[in-house]
Amino acid sequence: MSHDPENLVSFEQTRPTSQLPGSTMKSELVEQASEIVTDPLVLINLVSQRVRQLNSGRSPLIPTVPSMGAADIALTEIIEGKIKLVHKPMAI
């Protein structure tokens, strides 16, 4: 079976660029934050939104160290109560 090069798709994933260095989020932070924001989908969305803010230049609300990634910062901010989930009433 011959493959036409025009039909091949690369599966390489590009790594998103971040102004904040660090590794992937630490599981202990995820566990602690999930005790505060108990719905996993809401936690994911909250962390994702905060990571976008941090990567676009917003300042962390906590003291950081170089090894902390943006997700670690977002999770720690949630754990320390610096970021809270606000429920907005749904418009009818």
N, C-alpha and C positions, 0 to 999 in steps of 0.2 A: 504494500500500500504506500503510495507516494503522497507526500504532503506538499501542497502549494504554499510557498512562503507568504503569499498575500492573505492566506486564510488562517495563519497562525497568530495567536494572541499571547503576549507575554504575561506571565503570572507574577512578575516581580512587583512587590509592593514598595512604593516609595515611603520613606519615613517622614512623617510630618515635621516641619521645622518648628522649633520652639525657641523663644528667647531665654527660656529657663532650662538649664542643664539638669541632668539627673536621669535616674532609671525609671522603670515602670513602677506603678503604685504598689505599695507594700500591703500584703494581705491583712496584717494586723490592723492597719488603718481602715481598710474596707470593713472589717468585722466591727470595729468600734463605731464607725459612721453608720453602719446598718442598724445599730441599736438606737440611733437617734432618728434616722430616716428609714423606717421599717419596710417601705415598699421598694424592692430592688430597682424597678423601672424608674421611679421618681429619683432615687439616689443616683442612678446612672445619668439621668438628664440633668440633675443639679450639678454634678461633678463636671459633666461635659460642658455645660454653659459656663461654669466658672473657669475651666481650663481655657476655653476660647477667650474669655476676658483677660486672663493672665497672659496668654500668648499674644494678645493684641496690645499689651503694654500696661494693663492695670497693675497696680502695686499689690503685693501680698498683704493680707491683714494680720499676719503673724510673723515673728522672726523666722528666718529661713537659714538653711545651710546649703552649701553648693551641691550636696548629694541629693537634695530634694527635687523631684520632678514637679511639673505643674499639677498633676493629679494628686501627688502627695500633699502639696500645699492646699489644694481645694478640700481634700478629705480632712486635713488637720484643722482647717478653718471651720468646717462643719462640726467636728468633734469639740472644738473649743467654743462653739456657740457664736462665732464671728459671722457666720452665714446661717440664716434661718429660712425655712420654707414658708412662704406666705400663700395661704389659700385665697384665691379670688373667687367671688361668687360668679356663677355662670350667667351670662346674659341670655334672656329668653327672647 
